[in-house]
């Protein structure tokens, strides 16, 4: 083989190797960007859930639910307060299990784990927690958007296989709270 042909072959092999390496870098970057909680919420049409929501029961009890980005686009925090109960948790995409997971703790010290899924325009979280004596409780929360400023949350029982009860045991309605414009500071007096 002549020297010129060897050099050309080396260049082609080097180019192919570089092209493959660049392709892998671009592909893995695109895959990791696609595997964020934010991108999954956008794909499922459930990004509307982010915000500060308030509601009131028929007997006048107020309750709030806030979903806000703790580490955008990877971690969403959730905080519920009402009915003499409080809960705080985080939601994230576990890429190794390909599941959207929620973990949290309530005001009684119970911790829970839930899995999110999107179905027919609804965001569904199926949660499980152990009570004080080790008994397992399961609940399903089905969130749907009634209009641009209204969210409905249906609370369902879950069987041991994760299937929702046919009818909700309770339904809460929330209104989205508008963000207040920042207040201007009063001018300093000389």
C-alpha positions as CSV (number, residue, x, y, z in Angstrom):
1,X,0.0,0.0,0.0
2,X,1.4,3.4,-0.9
3,X,1.9,6.1,1.7
4,X,-0.7,8.4,0.2
5,X,-3.4,5.7,0.4
6,X,-2.5,4.9,4.1
7,X,-2.8,8.6,5.0
8,X,-6.2,8.9,3.3
9,X,-7.4,5.8,5.0
10,X,-6.2,7.0,8.4
11,X,-8.0,10.4,7.8
12,X,-11.2,8.6,6.9
13,X,-11.1,6.3,9.9
14,X,-10.4,9.4,12.1
15,X,-13.3,11.3,10.6
16,X,-15.7,8.3,11.0
17,X,-14.6,7.9,14.6
18,X,-15.1,11.7,15.3
19,X,-18.4,11.7,13.6
20,X,-19.6,8.7,15.7
21,X,-18.3,10.3,18.9
22,X,-20.1,13.6,18.1
23,X,-23.2,11.7,17.2
24,X,-23.1,9.9,20.6
25,X,-22.6,13.1,22.5
26,X,-25.5,14.8,20.7
27,X,-27.8,11.8,21.1
28,X,-27.1,11.4,24.8
29,X,-27.6,15.1,25.4
30,X,-30.9,15.0,23.6
31,X,-32.0,11.9,25.6
32,X,-31.1,13.5,29.0
33,X,-32.8,16.7,28.1
34,X,-35.9,14.7,27.1
35,X,-35.9,12.7,30.3
36,X,-36.6,15.7,32.6
37,X,-39.7,16.1,34.7
38,X,-40.4,19.4,32.9
39,X,-40.2,17.8,29.4
40,X,-42.5,14.9,30.5
41,X,-45.0,17.4,31.9
42,X,-44.9,19.4,28.7
43,X,-45.4,16.2,26.6
44,X,-48.4,15.1,28.7
45,X,-49.9,18.6,28.8
46,X,-49.8,18.7,32.6
47,X,-47.5,21.7,33.1
48,X,-50.6,23.7,34.0
49,X,-50.5,22.2,37.5
50,X,-47.6,24.4,38.5
51,X,-48.9,27.3,40.6
52,X,-50.5,28.3,43.9
53,X,-54.0,26.9,44.2
54,X,-56.7,27.6,46.9
55,X,-60.1,26.2,47.7
56,X,-62.8,26.2,50.2
57,X,-65.0,23.3,51.3
58,X,-68.8,23.7,51.6
59,X,-68.5,24.1,55.4
60,X,-66.0,27.0,54.9
61,X,-62.7,25.3,55.5
62,X,-59.9,26.7,53.4
63,X,-57.2,24.6,51.8
64,X,-54.2,25.3,49.7
65,X,-52.0,23.4,47.3
66,X,-48.8,24.8,45.8
67,X,-46.7,23.2,43.0
68,X,-43.5,25.1,42.3
69,X,-40.2,24.4,40.7
70,X,-37.5,23.6,43.3
71,X,-34.9,22.7,40.7
72,X,-36.3,23.4,37.2
73,X,-36.8,21.3,35.1
74,X,-36.0,18.3,37.4
75,X,-37.7,18.8,40.8
76,X,-41.1,20.1,41.6
77,X,-42.1,20.8,45.2
78,X,-45.6,20.3,46.5
79,X,-47.2,21.7,49.6
80,X,-50.7,21.0,50.8
81,X,-52.3,22.7,53.9
82,X,-55.9,22.3,55.1
83,X,-58.3,20.3,57.2
84,X,-55.9,20.4,60.1
85,X,-53.3,18.6,58.0
86,X,-50.2,19.6,56.2
87,X,-48.0,17.8,53.6
88,X,-44.7,18.6,51.9
89,X,-43.1,16.6,49.2
90,X,-41.0,16.6,46.0
91,X,-41.7,15.2,42.6
92,X,-39.0,14.0,40.2
93,X,-38.4,11.7,37.2
94,X,-36.5,8.6,38.1
95,X,-34.9,7.8,34.8
96,X,-33.5,4.3,35.8
97,X,-37.1,3.2,36.6
98,X,-38.7,5.5,34.0
99,X,-41.3,6.7,36.5
100,X,-42.3,10.1,37.9
101,X,-42.0,9.7,41.7
102,X,-43.3,11.8,44.6
103,X,-42.0,11.4,48.1
104,X,-43.1,13.4,51.1
105,X,-43.9,13.7,54.8
106,X,-47.1,14.9,56.5
107,X,-47.8,16.8,59.7
108,X,-48.3,13.5,61.6
109,X,-44.8,12.3,60.6
110,X,-46.0,9.8,58.1
111,X,-44.0,9.5,54.9
112,X,-45.4,8.4,51.6
113,X,-44.3,7.5,48.1
114,X,-46.4,8.0,45.0
115,X,-46.1,7.4,41.3
116,X,-47.5,9.9,38.7
117,X,-49.0,9.1,35.3
118,X,-50.9,11.1,32.7
119,X,-54.1,9.7,31.2
120,X,-56.8,11.3,29.1
121,X,-55.8,14.9,30.0
122,X,-55.6,14.1,33.7
123,X,-52.6,13.9,36.0
124,X,-52.9,10.9,38.4
125,X,-50.8,10.3,41.5
126,X,-51.1,6.9,43.2
127,X,-49.7,7.1,46.7
128,X,-49.0,4.6,49.5
129,X,-48.0,5.2,53.1
130,X,-47.6,3.2,56.3
131,X,-49.5,4.3,59.3
132,X,-48.4,4.4,62.9
133,X,-48.9,0.6,63.4
134,X,-47.5,-0.5,60.0
135,X,-50.8,-0.6,58.2
136,X,-50.6,0.3,54.5
137,X,-53.0,3.0,53.2
138,X,-53.3,3.7,49.5
139,X,-54.9,6.7,47.7
140,X,-55.3,7.9,44.2
141,X,-55.4,11.6,43.4
142,X,-56.8,12.5,40.0
143,X,-56.1,16.1,38.9
144,X,-58.0,17.7,36.0
145,X,-58.2,21.2,34.7
146,X,-61.7,22.6,34.5
147,X,-60.7,25.9,32.9
148,X,-57.6,28.1,32.8
149,X,-58.0,29.0,36.5
150,X,-59.8,26.0,38.0
151,X,-58.4,22.6,39.0
152,X,-60.4,19.6,40.4
153,X,-58.8,16.9,42.5
154,X,-60.7,13.6,43.1
155,X,-59.5,11.4,45.9
156,X,-60.0,7.7,45.2
157,X,-59.3,4.6,47.1
158,X,-56.8,2.2,45.5
159,X,-56.8,-1.6,45.6
160,X,-53.7,-3.6,46.2
161,X,-53.0,-3.7,42.5
162,X,-53.2,0.1,42.1
163,X,-56.6,0.3,40.4
164,X,-58.7,3.4,41.3
165,X,-62.1,2.9,42.9
166,X,-64.8,3.7,40.4
167,X,-66.1,6.7,42.3
168,X,-64.1,9.3,44.2
169,X,-64.6,9.5,48.0
170,X,-64.0,13.2,47.9
171,X,-63.6,16.0,45.4
172,X,-61.7,19.3,46.0
173,X,-61.9,22.3,43.7
174,X,-59.1,24.8,43.5
175,X,-58.7,28.2,42.0
176,X,-55.4,29.4,40.7
177,X,-54.0,32.4,42.5
178,X,-52.6,35.2,40.4
179,X,-49.1,36.3,41.1
180,X,-49.1,39.7,42.8
181,X,-47.0,42.3,41.0
182,X,-44.0,43.2,43.1
183,X,-44.7,46.3,45.3
184,X,-42.6,49.3,44.6
185,X,-40.5,50.5,47.5
186,X,-41.4,53.9,48.8
187,X,-38.8,56.5,47.9
188,X,-36.3,57.2,50.6
189,X,-36.8,60.5,52.5
190,X,-33.8,62.8,52.4
